[in-house]
Amino acid sequence: MQNELKFFQKLVEKLLQKEKTEPVVEHLPAASITSDLDLRFRDNPMSEEDWQKAVENVVMKTPRTASKLFFNQLFGGRQPKAIVGDLLAVMLNNSMYTYKVAGPQAGIEKTIIKEVCKLAGYTNGDGTMPPGGSMSNYMGLVMARDAKDHAAKRIGMTKQMTLYTSETSHYSIPKNAAFAGIGRNNIRYILNDEHGKMDAKHLQQCIEEDTAAGYTPFLINATAGTTVLGAFDDINALADVAQNFNLWLHVDGAYCGAVIFSQKYKHLVAGLHRSDSFSFNAHKMLGTPLSSSVVVTKHKEQLANSFSNEADYLYQTGDEDFDLGRTSIQCGRRNDALKLWTLWKSKGNKGLEKIIDHQFYLADIAREYCKSNPKYTLYSFSDSISVCFNYHSVNPKDLCTSLYEKGNLMVGYGEFAGREFVRLVTINATNTKEDILRFFAVLELGAVTVSNT
Ligand SMILES: *Cc1c(COP(=O)(O)O)cnc(C)c1O
């Protein structure tokens, strides 16, 4: 083990160095990686030296998501205290299902759940840490289904149930509807207003129509930070509708739900305490390594009711409240709590708030840059960390592809209301104003070659 740890330390230092001088790795066509990188296995063991070379080779050719020029997804950067937490989780290798096996780690997860419930305004709530935001949404959906139809979990679906979500909500919603036996066709996609928020009037109209047609509406899925625009649905307006029709309201805050940590920006999820369940990804705005996702509900009993199974071979010590397997999807479960705890412990509530506020500050810098430069067209609104724009008349798709293939920088494109644009996400809180300005400088240089081809 000592040897491997030394190798690990040396390799990581090399990687950190490389990230500075070469923030974007050379583009490798997917079709040739298996042969180019020698990924296949052999019958005989490898020598230590060859093994180290093989491992180093793939590490160095892997996309650098923590570098200063990675803006491609809704995560990025490294929070050192969280990294150490995650590395320790690997070393400890607990499974989070019982107190017997997880010990204090179960207490850590419970502490996180309790604090998040408090921030969400749920008194006496409960929750768990599923493997990502998609699965958090899944758990919200299943609780909503079971709350509406108590028999569903025993005898299967007996009603045609319908759910309501924004037309720009995350694609995990249709997948989850299929998994849960609801069916993709029983999703009603609610229109957005011009700011990318779900239109509460259209929502109400759809629910009324479905009810009249004999369907059983059961869930409104709100989004705190839509995937493309980073828009926040008006939770209070949706809570009014949910209350009227007795529907479960889930708030998908995978992307930007962590605004609950900011005094300045928590107004974006005003009314959250009126929702029934809420989730956010610490691996997005808070910058922990993938994945660290939290789902909480104000209906403690419903979580247990939907997800617990008695298992005598597992639950043997009577520490029921700390036997977290009673409220999770999985059996064996990775420790996704420790990395968030090591970060939160170190920074305190005020430090987490700073991380959030800084991302909005960087987005303001980016929006200002676009606004003050006539070559840019800006599509996004304030109070979002997704800055959507076009540069000149350069096709956004061609631009992003060219920047990636030439190894200039990594950024993605998106679409709203029939318009395509580049989407810069200022989610890496370790970036500075200069890093954002450098993004534009690199993009502009790269754009020259796109327009000329
Ligand atoms: C990222 C995201 C998800 C999915 O989270 P994963 O952890 O990637 O599964 C769900 N909803 C929204 C709005 C997201 O941005």
The ligand as a Gaussian input file, in Angstrom:
#p B3LYP/6-31G(d) Opt

LIG

0 1
 C      -27.634000      17.966000     -12.861000
 C      -29.097000      18.005000     -12.717000
 C      -29.823000      16.859000     -12.376000
 C      -29.186000      15.491000     -12.316000
 O      -28.249000      15.348000     -11.321000
 P      -27.181000      14.161000     -11.466000
 O      -26.422000      14.212000     -10.199000
 O      -26.358000      14.485000     -12.673000
 O      -27.943000      12.900000     -11.649000
 C      -31.178000      16.965000     -12.165000
 N      -31.792000      18.155000     -12.298000
 C      -31.134000      19.280000     -12.633000
 C      -31.885000      20.558000     -12.757000
 C      -29.763000      19.240000     -12.879000
 O      -29.117000      20.345000     -13.244000

